[in-house]
Amino acid sequence: MSPTEQEKIGLFIKKLREEKGMTQEEFSDALKTSQSAIARIESGNQNLTLENLEKISEVLGRQIISLNDSIDFKVHGGRKLSGSIETNTSKNGAVNMMVAALVNNGTTILRDIPHIEEVYRYIELLESVGVSIKWVQNDTALEITPGKKLKLSKLNKDVANRIRSFTFAGAFVHYSNSFSLPHSGGCKMGERTVASHKYALEYFGININTKESSYEITHDKLKPAHVPLYESSDTGAITALIAAARIKGTTVIKFAPPNYQVQDVCFLLEKFGVKIEGIGTTTLTVHGLENIDLNVEHYNSEDPIESMFFISAGIVTKSKLTITRCPIDFLELELEKLKRMGQKFSVSKMYFSKNGRTKLVDITISPSKLTAPTDKLHSQPYPGINQDNLPFFVPIACVATGQTLVHDWTWENRAIYFTELNRLGADIKLLDPHRALINGPAKLRGAQIVSPPALRPTAIILIAMLASEGVSLLRNVYSIKRGYADIAERLNKIGAKIEVIRGV
């Protein structure tokens, strides 16, 4: 198997380092990063930003990449997809379990962790506070050992500003009674509220003072609590779960969405010996422990959002495609909506994920003539349409006959990005920051688009490009690489033609 472009970059960097006579330790010191990060870079397991490459070039004294270049996808559209594609394990499950692993003073091995930008950022943040974290088992699993103390004052604020860093608050309270966290980042789709996290933590006796650029978090004695979530937030519930796991006594969390990532964290906490009643419901009763010090191994579950990505891609390209290892409990309503639009599909017999808990099926979709749904499409907390799956209905609506109203009420700015598909020939009218009216069927054609600074909007542009006649160029694809590993290569294996253009 020939090396990927990322592996070629890693080998080139290693060659330059060795020519300069630097050890990995000396190289990591010069870059102000960890030695494990250098090992990932040189083995091709670390995606690098232009800023990273500029710094490496300075240290090694050689230009590695032109600063005007970025990673782009050149998409040859109008091709049918075929065969089968396996659903990868989830981004949201992975990163939230990485945070939950901090309640265990022993070693936690999280298996089937995807190699994506978001995971790399969480690794960098954990390493910055002194957590021992490394890839094991042929780079398919993460071994995490936090130890007894963390250096929270050393938190990498640049990384924390780019991810949903407030979820760490539920874990960090078990290491310090006073620390700060920068305001959360992630996709740029409007203001990201932490009210659900903040109010939940207050019930445990935690004080949170909001500053201009950070949250100052303090507490004295932590106590179990009755916690009604301020809103039905996945990550808000997870923050409360992680905090409750190490507070001795019984905590009840009300209005917790039983979504896949919440359940993933529950399954891991149970492996730590924390008894949790009500998994899969909106009321969770957590019997917290004063101390957890175990060696635990646990599997990440499959990503329903990635399953929906491939379902959408197959539908808009009028393909017969099988998507395997789909977590059906978190896709059933989406499939029902597609059925009512005229989509033909079949579902295999159910089987279990490697974690022994998540129910999986294989879904085969067939070319179909679609009509717009009679009612609007909108997301809801589970068991409604997942807020991350809602955008995948946009390219589908573009090829359906009739008018579809998509109401994306969760984010005040995300629907704006849906209109980027108009550059490909779609007919999408933005009614307000939350609602888009889509007229179909549209004849899509190739165009050049710069990726929005958000994962799902970028993903649906790529899907629409697959269905567009001619050649499209999707520029600066960092956003999509946050959540999808080797997406171009995987699509190419099922019949797409995507060239990855790098400035190397």
Phi, psi and omega per residue, in radians:
M1 nan 2.236 -3.119
S2 -1.293 2.595 -3.115
P3 -1.172 2.588 3.070
T4 -1.287 2.940 3.096
E5 -1.055 -0.654 3.140
Q6 -1.134 -0.701 3.099
E7 -1.156 -0.637 3.096
K8 -1.089 -0.725 3.107
I9 -1.087 -0.774 3.138
G10 -1.064 -0.773 3.119
L11 -1.114 -0.666 3.124
F12 -1.128 -0.764 3.114
I13 -1.102 -0.753 3.118
K14 -1.054 -0.756 -3.140
K15 -1.076 -0.764 3.132
L16 -1.145 -0.680 3.123
R17 -1.095 -0.807 -3.118
E18 -1.149 -0.664 3.095
E19 -1.099 -0.541 3.137
K20 -1.429 -0.152 3.117
G21 1.347 0.463 -3.122
M22 -1.726 2.445 2.979
T23 -1.420 2.890 3.076
Q24 -1.052 -0.649 3.142
E25 -1.120 -0.777 3.126
E26 -1.130 -0.681 3.139
F27 -1.131 -0.761 -3.139
S28 -1.140 -0.651 3.103
D29 -1.119 -0.741 -3.119
A30 -1.147 -0.578 -3.139
L31 -1.561 -0.108 -3.102
K32 1.011 0.846 3.076
T33 -2.386 -3.042 -3.109
S34 -1.601 2.775 3.110
Q35 -1.168 -0.565 3.116
S36 -1.160 -0.575 3.085
A37 -1.134 -0.689 3.100
I38 -1.104 -0.716 3.119
A39 -1.079 -0.690 3.114
R40 -1.166 -0.719 3.135
I41 -1.050 -0.839 -3.036
E42 -1.291 -0.365 3.096
S43 -1.610 -0.012 3.122
G44 1.418 0.306 -3.118
N45 -1.833 0.272 3.125
Q46 -2.279 2.022 3.029
N47 -1.251 2.460 -3.039
L48 -2.087 2.355 3.038
T49 -1.424 2.932 3.079
L50 -1.059 -0.618 3.116
E51 -1.127 -0.717 3.075
N52 -1.034 -0.821 -3.085
L53 -1.174 -0.599 3.079
E54 -1.099 -0.760 -3.130
K55 -1.153 -0.730 3.105
I56 -1.088 -0.717 3.111
S57 -1.043 -0.725 -3.137
E58 -1.113 -0.775 -3.104
V59 -1.177 -0.702 -3.082
L60 -1.523 -0.217 3.116
G61 1.280 0.385 3.126
R62 -2.404 2.446 3.096
Q63 -1.329 2.157 -3.122
I64 -1.718 -0.649 -3.091
I65 -2.602 2.557 3.064
S66 -1.233 2.323 -3.091
L67 -1.199 -0.254 3.119
N68 -1.516 -0.094 -3.082
D69 -1.669 2.735 3.005
S70 -2.490 3.090 3.101
I71 -1.544 2.116 -3.103
D72 -2.134 2.742 3.025
F73 -1.949 2.180 2.999
K74 -1.743 1.958 -2.977
V75 -1.870 2.100 3.038
H76 -1.609 1.776 -2.986
G77 -1.501 -3.139 3.101
G78 1.363 0.275 -3.119
R79 -1.797 2.531 3.092
K80 -1.382 2.540 2.999
L81 -1.708 2.727 -3.125
S82 -2.751 2.928 3.119
G83 1.507 -2.516 -3.121
S84 -2.410 2.683 3.129
I85 -2.388 2.340 -3.098
E86 -1.566 2.374 3.069
T87 -1.242 2.225 3.060
N88 -1.321 2.914 3.058
T89 -1.284 2.850 -2.858
S90 -1.511 2.523 3.008
K91 -1.129 -0.905 -3.042
N92 -1.155 -0.650 3.059
G93 -1.107 -0.773 -3.096
A94 -1.068 -0.929 -3.019
V95 -1.211 -0.609 3.123
N96 -1.250 -0.592 3.058
M97 -1.257 -0.506 3.043
M98 -1.078 -0.673 3.084
V99 -1.227 -0.783 -3.116
A100 -1.084 -0.493 3.135
A101 -1.060 -0.338 -3.119
L102 -1.221 -0.313 3.112
V103 -1.329 -0.195 3.118
N104 -1.763 2.045 3.115
N105 -1.293 -0.255 3.075
G106 -1.449 -2.795 -3.110
T107 -1.752 2.206 3.087
T108 -1.931 2.231 3.037
I109 -1.894 2.022 3.101
L110 -1.753 2.033 -3.051
R111 -1.662 2.705 3.127
D112 1.048 0.935 3.091
I113 -1.670 2.214 -3.075
P114 -1.262 2.559 3.064
H115 -1.533 1.536 -3.119
I116 -2.346 2.837 -3.064
E117 -1.016 -0.716 -3.093
E118 -1.077 -0.722 3.094
V119 -1.102 -0.727 3.132
Y120 -1.078 -0.662 3.129
R121 -1.159 -0.706 3.117
Y122 -1.145 -0.661 3.069
I123 -1.045 -0.807 -3.127
E124 -1.063 -0.717 3.141
L125 -1.161 -0.764 -3.140
L126 -1.117 -0.725 3.105
E127 -1.088 -0.617 -3.083
S128 -1.135 -0.449 -3.138
V129 -1.752 0.138 3.008
G130 1.720 0.179 3.088
V131 -1.325 2.350 3.028
S132 -1.426 2.038 -3.107
I133 -2.491 2.265 -3.106
K134 -2.649 2.699 3.068
W135 -1.356 2.366 3.111
V136 -2.374 3.117 3.096
Q137 0.898 1.021 -3.137
N138 1.005 0.691 3.072
D139 1.081 0.515 3.091
T140 -1.865 -0.136 -3.068
A141 -2.407 2.715 3.073
L142 -1.927 2.282 3.057
E143 -1.795 2.070 -3.013
I144 -2.120 2.144 3.083
T145 -2.311 1.807 -3.092
P146 -1.356 -0.459 -3.051
G147 1.339 -2.969 -3.042
K148 -1.493 -0.488 -3.075
K149 -2.264 2.584 3.030
L150 -2.132 2.588 3.134
K151 -1.672 1.338 -3.030
L152 -1.165 -0.407 3.103
S153 -1.216 -0.279 -3.137
K154 -1.645 0.130 -3.103
L155 -0.890 2.292 3.117
N156 -1.295 1.741 -3.042
K157 -1.218 -0.540 3.112
D158 -1.090 -0.758 3.107
V159 -1.206 -0.775 -3.103
A160 -1.037 -0.564 3.116
N161 -1.212 -0.276 -3.054
R162 -1.763 -0.132 -3.095
I163 -2.230 3.109 3.128
R164 -1.430 1.215 -2.942
S165 -1.216 -0.317 -3.070
F166 -1.178 -0.364 3.105
T167 -1.098 -0.354 3.100
F168 -1.234 -0.309 -3.081
A169 -1.039 -0.698 -3.124
G170 -1.103 -0.458 3.098
A171 -1.578 -0.726 -3.058
F172 -1.135 -0.443 3.133
V173 -1.108 -0.317 3.118
H174 -1.513 -0.043 3.140
Y175 -2.015 -0.356 -3.085
S176 -2.698 2.566 3.074
N177 -1.680 0.111 3.093
S178 -2.750 2.068 3.114
F179 -2.801 2.972 3.117
S180 -2.222 2.656 3.062
L181 -2.290 2.398 3.059
P182 -1.241 2.834 3.106
H183 -1.066 2.544 -3.002
S184 -1.245 2.641 3.063
G185 -2.007 -2.389 -3.056
G186 1.902 -2.614 3.119
C187 -1.189 2.524 -3.140
K188 -1.601 1.579 -3.101
M189 -2.350 0.527 -3.100
G190 1.923 -3.076 -3.100
E191 -1.183 2.348 3.124
R192 -1.778 1.889 -3.072
T193 -1.367 2.511 3.046
V194 -2.025 0.299 -3.075
A195 -0.997 -0.746 -3.124
S196 -1.075 -0.716 3.091
H197 -1.133 -0.884 -3.028
K198 -1.046 -0.881 -3.096
Y199 -1.187 -0.599 3.096
A200 -1.100 -0.797 -3.116
L201 -1.143 -0.538 3.128
E202 -1.064 -0.567 3.123
Y203 -1.127 -0.425 3.121
F204 -1.499 0.020 -3.113
G205 1.623 0.385 -3.095
I206 -1.787 2.293 3.116
N207 -1.753 2.318 -3.133
I208 -2.230 2.041 -3.129
N209 -1.883 2.063 -3.091
T210 -1.482 2.088 3.072
K211 -1.791 -3.140 -3.082
E212 -1.050 -0.697 -3.079
S213 -2.218 0.108 -3.079
S214 -2.706 2.957 3.005
Y215 -1.984 2.237 3.077
E216 -1.702 2.086 -2.988
I217 -2.042 2.168 -3.128
T218 -2.398 2.761 3.039
H219 -2.858 2.804 3.004
D220 -1.823 -1.855 3.126
K221 -1.580 2.223 3.099
L222 -1.387 2.554 -3.085
K223 -2.406 2.561 3.039
P224 -1.144 2.790 -2.988
A225 -2.698 2.883 2.918
H226 -1.687 2.020 -2.962
V227 -2.073 1.740 2.964
P228 -1.460 2.022 -3.110
L229 -1.110 2.383 -3.128
Y230 -1.060 -0.603 3.000
E231 -2.588 2.825 -3.066
S232 -1.372 1.398 -3.037
S233 -1.891 2.242 3.084
D234 -1.013 -0.962 -3.071
T235 -1.248 -0.493 3.046
G236 -1.113 -0.762 3.088
A237 -1.105 -0.694 -3.129
I238 -1.141 -0.745 3.093
T239 -1.030 -0.762 3.124
A240 -1.147 -0.715 3.112
L241 -1.051 -0.805 -3.098
I242 -1.141 -0.713 3.099
A243 -1.114 -0.792 -3.068
A244 -1.166 -0.473 -3.050
A245 -1.055 -0.546 -3.098
R246 -1.944 0.355 3.031
I247 -1.939 1.954 -3.045
K248 -1.074 2.263 -3.130
G249 2.169 -3.009 -3.054
T250 -1.855 2.156 3.063
T251 -2.006 2.369 3.074
V252 -1.976 2.158 3.126
I253 -1.903 2.048 -3.109
K254 -1.756 2.658 3.093
F255 1.112 0.543 3.099
A256 -1.454 2.143 3.106
P257 -1.179 2.224 -3.123
P258 -1.431 0.800 -3.103
N259 -1.288 2.956 -3.009
Y260 -1.039 -0.739 -3.088
Q261 -1.233 -0.557 3.061
V262 -1.160 -0.760 3.117
Q263 -1.146 -0.658 3.102
D264 -1.005 -0.778 3.134
V265 -1.153 -0.702 3.087
C266 -1.035 -0.779 -3.122
F267 -1.069 -0.710 3.130
L268 -1.176 -0.785 -3.141
L269 -1.067 -0.613 3.070
E270 -1.105 -0.645 3.078
K271 -1.085 -0.502 3.108
F272 -1.370 -0.042 -3.136
G273 1.677 0.062 3.126
V274 -1.441 2.115 3.122
K275 -1.423 2.225 3.141
I276 -2.256 2.148 3.086
E277 -1.784 2.504 3.052
G278 1.634 0.247 3.116
I279 -1.044 2.271 -3.076
G280 1.658 -0.005 3.076
T281 -2.111 3.132 -3.118
T282 -1.582 -0.011 3.084
T283 -2.113 2.064 -3.126
L284 -1.971 2.210 3.064
T285 -1.873 2.038 -3.016
V286 -1.931 2.135 3.089
H287 -1.715 1.618 -3.008
G288 -1.272 2.721 3.127
L289 -2.002 2.567 3.136
E290 -1.237 -0.593 -3.111
N291 -2.534 2.489 3.066
I292 -2.306 2.137 -3.134
D293 -2.551 1.398 -3.051
L294 -2.288 2.738 2.956
N295 -1.731 2.035 -2.965
V296 -2.271 2.483 3.042
E297 -2.168 2.347 -3.051
H298 -2.584 2.537 -3.129
Y299 -1.673 2.401 2.971
N300 -1.270 2.652 3.136
S301 -1.699 2.950 -3.096
E302 -1.295 2.748 -2.993
D303 -1.733 1.898 3.121
P304 -1.115 -0.420 3.140
I305 -1.250 -0.646 3.077
E306 -1.223 -0.683 3.059
S307 -0.960 -0.772 -3.105
M308 -1.179 -0.573 3.059
F309 -0.979 -0.869 -3.091
F310 -1.281 -0.567 3.043
I311 -1.052 -0.829 3.132
S312 -1.086 -0.767 -3.134
A313 -1.085 -0.710 3.124
G314 -1.168 -0.678 -3.112
I315 -1.155 -0.839 -3.037
V316 -1.253 -0.377 3.098
T317 -1.650 0.111 3.110
K318 0.929 0.894 -3.036
S319 -1.943 2.763 2.891
K320 -1.715 2.017 -2.985
L321 -2.516 2.401 3.079
T322 -1.861 2.209 3.080
I323 -1.887 2.028 -3.067
T324 -1.659 2.818 3.057
R325 1.010 0.860 3.128
C326 -1.615 2.203 3.106
P327 -1.303 1.678 -2.896
I328 -1.129 -0.566 -3.131
D329 -1.048 -0.407 -3.071
F330 -1.908 0.293 3.121
L331 -2.352 -0.119 -2.965
E332 -1.101 -0.710 -3.141
L333 -1.230 -0.668 3.086
E334 -1.035 -0.732 3.116
L335 -1.159 -0.629 3.103
E336 -1.108 -0.733 3.095
K337 -1.082 -0.751 -3.140
L338 -1.137 -0.668 3.102
K339 -1.031 -0.744 -3.111
R340 -1.269 -0.303 3.049
M341 -1.505 -0.104 3.114
G342 1.814 0.113 -3.112
Q343 -1.301 2.312 3.085
K344 -1.657 2.340 3.101
F345 -2.775 2.825 3.043
S346 -2.267 2.653 -3.080
V347 -2.170 2.301 -3.108
S348 -1.331 3.072 3.013
K349 -1.130 2.523 -3.097
M350 -1.258 2.524 2.989
Y351 -2.493 3.006 -3.024
F352 -1.793 2.622 3.011
S353 -1.186 2.974 3.132
K354 -1.121 -0.352 3.100
N355 -1.359 -0.083 3.099
G356 1.319 0.076 -3.037
R357 -2.150 -0.702 -3.048
T358 -1.404 2.259 -3.125
K359 -1.473 2.262 -3.096
L360 -2.096 2.672 2.988
V361 -2.498 2.904 2.961
D362 -1.825 2.327 -3.103
I363 -2.017 2.186 3.081
T364 -1.950 2.117 3.108
I365 -1.810 2.605 -3.119
S366 -2.203 2.718 3.106
P367 -0.962 2.331 -3.049
S368 -2.519 2.731 3.030
K369 -1.684 2.015 -3.016
L370 -1.761 2.559 2.985
T371 -2.124 2.629 -3.115
A372 -1.086 2.540 3.102
P373 -1.184 2.636 -3.114
T374 -1.305 -0.418 3.133
D375 -1.957 2.828 3.104
K376 -1.158 2.715 3.035
L377 -1.780 2.222 3.137
H378 -2.612 2.701 3.137
S379 -1.560 2.802 3.036
Q380 -2.580 2.774 2.972
P381 -0.968 2.621 -3.127
Y382 -0.882 2.298 0.340
P383 -1.701 0.441 3.049
G384 -1.302 3.141 3.029
I385 -1.019 2.249 -3.124
N386 -1.083 2.399 -3.106
Q387 -1.080 -0.450 3.091
D388 -1.464 -0.292 3.096
N389 -1.555 -0.401 -3.096
L390 -0.949 -0.782 -3.123
P391 -1.015 -0.466 -3.108
F392 -1.199 -0.271 3.056
F393 -1.347 -0.270 -3.106
V394 -1.159 -0.950 3.083
P395 -1.107 -0.544 3.088
I396 -1.110 -0.771 3.125
A397 -1.101 -0.510 3.134
C398 -1.124 -0.473 -3.118
V399 -1.811 0.033 3.103
A400 -1.591 2.613 3.121
T401 -1.430 2.184 3.115
G402 2.039 -2.929 -3.030
Q403 -2.000 2.192 -3.117
T404 -2.028 2.283 3.047
L405 -1.781 2.083 3.081
V406 -1.880 2.109 -3.109
H407 -1.924 1.773 -3.111
D408 -1.736 1.318 -3.005
W409 -1.304 -0.308 -3.012
T410 -1.166 -0.746 -3.079
W411 -2.013 2.360 -3.080
E412 -1.346 -0.211 -3.094
N413 -2.118 -0.189 -2.970
R414 -1.152 -0.664 -3.101
A415 -1.066 -0.430 3.103
I416 -1.018 -0.645 -3.106
Y417 -1.241 -0.353 3.123
F418 -1.046 -0.549 -3.099
T419 -1.226 -0.178 3.045
E420 -1.050 -0.447 3.120
L421 -1.180 -0.288 3.067
N422 -1.095 -0.475 3.105
R423 -1.129 -0.378 3.127
L424 -1.656 0.026 3.133
G425 1.839 0.060 3.091
A426 -1.228 2.834 3.109
D427 -2.078 1.511 -3.078
I428 -2.129 2.162 3.125
K429 -1.935 2.204 3.113
L430 -1.483 2.010 -3.130
L431 -1.418 -0.625 3.080
D432 -2.872 3.129 -3.078
P433 -1.050 -0.184 -3.091
H434 -1.983 -0.354 -2.979
R435 -2.121 2.348 3.096
A436 -2.208 2.366 3.126
L437 -1.859 2.120 -3.014
I438 -2.007 2.148 3.106
N439 -1.806 2.305 -3.139
G440 -2.490 2.976 0.063
P441 -1.465 2.554 3.113
A442 -1.817 2.564 3.031
K443 -1.607 1.838 -3.064
L444 -1.472 2.491 -3.129
R445 -2.430 2.712 -3.044
G446 -1.091 2.580 3.106
A447 -2.785 3.010 3.101
Q448 -1.840 2.233 -3.124
I449 -2.387 2.403 3.021
V450 -1.510 2.290 -3.094
S451 -1.030 2.337 3.000
P452 -1.136 2.820 -3.136
P453 -1.438 0.736 -3.100
A454 -2.605 2.499 -2.989
L455 -1.159 -1.013 -3.028
R456 -1.163 -0.730 3.063
P457 -1.024 -0.659 3.088
T458 -1.158 -0.679 -3.140
A459 -1.088 -0.714 -3.101
I460 -1.285 -0.464 3.030
I461 -1.145 -0.758 3.103
L462 -1.064 -0.738 3.119
I463 -1.063 -0.806 3.129
A464 -1.108 -0.615 3.095
M465 -1.118 -0.602 3.101
L466 -1.065 -0.548 -3.116
A467 -1.609 -0.075 -3.056
S468 -1.542 2.325 3.079
E469 -1.174 2.391 3.123
G470 1.646 -2.875 -3.040
V471 -1.858 2.334 3.072
S472 -2.069 2.740 3.074
L473 -2.224 2.051 3.081
L474 -1.799 1.933 -3.005
R475 -1.617 2.545 3.019
N476 0.959 1.290 -2.979
V477 -1.572 0.392 3.131
Y478 -0.946 -0.706 -3.082
S479 -0.981 -0.770 -3.102
I480 -1.285 -0.492 3.139
K481 -1.299 -0.211 3.039
R482 -1.099 -0.548 -2.996
G483 -2.166 -0.163 -3.070
Y484 -2.241 2.112 -3.130
A485 -1.486 2.249 3.033
D486 0.871 0.739 -2.990
I487 -1.131 -0.676 3.137
A488 -1.133 -0.806 -3.128
E489 -1.089 -0.701 -3.114
R490 -1.200 -0.704 3.086
L491 -1.139 -0.667 3.137
N492 -1.085 -0.556 -3.123
K493 -1.206 -0.339 3.127
I494 -1.910 0.312 2.970
G495 2.009 -0.139 3.075
A496 -1.288 2.901 3.039
K497 -2.302 1.727 -3.119
I498 -2.177 2.157 3.059
E499 -1.687 2.270 3.079
V500 -1.611 2.030 -3.059
I501 -1.812 2.039 3.135
R502 -2.117 2.627 3.124
G503 -1.589 1.011 -3.111
V504 -1.987 nan nan
